[in-house]
Amino acid sequence: MLYYKVKTGFGADDYISIDETELKTAFKAQASGKIAVFNQGSIAGNHIISILPDYNRIMGWNRDYKLTGEDYQYIGQQKQDECTLLLENTKREIAGIEPRTNTMLNEGVKTLTDKFKL
């Protein structure tokens, strides 16, 4: 299961952790400004700053643990791509656009890296 942070402030602990089944509700609340009710609590949509992957909860680490570069290597690129792809496809689904596949995401990254090679 994938988990996401619904950020409501600029502090490190100013968020509610949601699972992937509540992701669509979070995006709709952010767009409309209406109140969203989650398993962990409720938030007014106009107070949602961002929605990001919650790698601490995905990996089973403490909520207040601050990730380092080595932690992202431990998480792995595949898990990061999976989280990013679900975020993007949920946004696309709400907007009525066809979802992307994992290969399309990798092709976009490859194109960008090839563009900046010397």
Secondary structure, DSSP 4 states (H G I P E B T S, - for coil): --EEEEE-SSSTT-EEEEEGGGHHHHHHHHHH--EEE-SS-EEEGGG--EEEE-HHHHHT--TTPPP-HHHHHHH-HHHHHHHHHHHHHHHHHHHT-PPPPHHHHHHHHHHHHHHT--
